[in-house]
């Protein structure tokens, strides 16, 4: 059996050969905001930061402002990976539940 401690420093190479990524990650939706801020700010070169674009921001004109807002919220200058939250879009705006039928076709 593998001890979970083994995963703390385990890295796997990126397929394009430009470095490695840790195999174990943690989400920043954790109760201790100070620990999250410290981990992302103090150890930035040692972590692979990933976040998601929310469903109301899939359209081209909303994507870059959403990306910039994510950087600002995280207090970072760059990200390593920016994912779509889900493979389908919601209509732009505050209504988080309506699908954008135009993007589903």
C-alpha positions in Angstrom: 0.0 0.0 0.0 1.3 3.5 -0.9 1.5 6.0 2.0 -0.4 9.2 1.1 2.7 11.2 2.2 4.4 9.9 -1.0 2.1 12.0 -3.1 3.1 15.3 -1.6 6.2 15.7 -3.7 5.3 13.4 -6.6 5.3 15.1 -9.9 4.5 14.0 -13.4 6.0 15.5 -16.6 3.9 17.7 -18.8 3.5 16.2 -22.3 5.2 19.1 -24.1 8.3 18.6 -22.0 8.2 22.1 -20.3 8.2 21.1 -16.7 6.2 19.0 -14.2 2.9 19.2 -12.3 2.2 17.9 -8.9 -0.1 14.9 -8.9 -1.9 15.9 -5.7 -3.8 19.2 -5.6 -6.2 21.0 -3.3 -9.1 23.3 -3.9 -9.2 26.8 -2.6 -12.8 26.5 -1.5 -11.5 25.6 2.0 -12.5 27.1 5.3 -9.1 28.8 6.0 -8.9 31.7 3.6 -5.5 32.8 5.0 -4.0 29.4 4.3 -5.2 29.5 0.8 -3.9 33.0 0.1 -0.5 32.0 1.7 -0.3 28.9 -0.4 -1.0 30.6 -3.7 1.0 33.7 -3.0 4.1 32.4 -1.1 4.6 29.2 -3.1 3.5 30.3 -6.6 6.5 28.9 -8.5 5.8 25.5 -6.8 2.1 25.2 -7.6 0.1 24.7 -10.8 -2.8 27.1 -10.5 -6.1 26.1 -12.2 -9.4 27.9 -12.2 -12.6 27.8 -14.3 -14.6 30.2 -16.4 -18.2 30.2 -15.2 -21.0 29.2 -17.6 -22.3 32.7 -18.2 -18.9 33.8 -19.6 -18.3 31.4 -22.5 -18.9 33.9 -25.2 -15.8 35.5 -26.7 -16.7 39.1 -25.5 -17.1 37.9 -21.9 -14.2 35.4 -21.7 -11.3 37.9 -21.3 -13.0 40.0 -18.7 -13.9 36.9 -16.8 -10.3 35.7 -17.0 -9.0 39.1 -15.7 -11.6 38.9 -12.9 -10.3 35.5 -11.9 -6.7 36.8 -11.8 -7.8 39.7 -9.6 -9.8 37.5 -7.2 -6.8 35.1 -6.9 -4.3 38.0 -6.6 -2.2 36.5 -9.3 -0.6 37.8 -12.6 -1.1 34.5 -14.5 -2.7 31.1 -14.4 -1.4 27.7 -15.5 -4.8 26.4 -16.7 -8.2 28.0 -17.3 -11.0 25.5 -17.7 -14.6 25.7 -18.8 -16.7 25.0 -15.7 -19.0 22.8 -17.8 -19.1 21.9 -21.5 -22.3 24.0 -22.0 -23.0 27.7 -21.6 -25.7 29.6 -19.7 -27.1 32.8 -21.1 -25.0 35.8 -20.2 -26.3 37.7 -17.1 -27.3 37.0 -13.6 -29.7 34.1 -14.3 -27.4 31.2 -13.5 -29.9 28.4 -14.6 -30.9 29.2 -18.2 -29.0 27.4 -20.9 -27.9 29.4 -23.9 -29.6 27.4 -26.7 -27.5 29.2 -29.4 -24.3 27.7 -28.0 -25.8 24.2 -27.7 -26.2 23.7 -31.5 
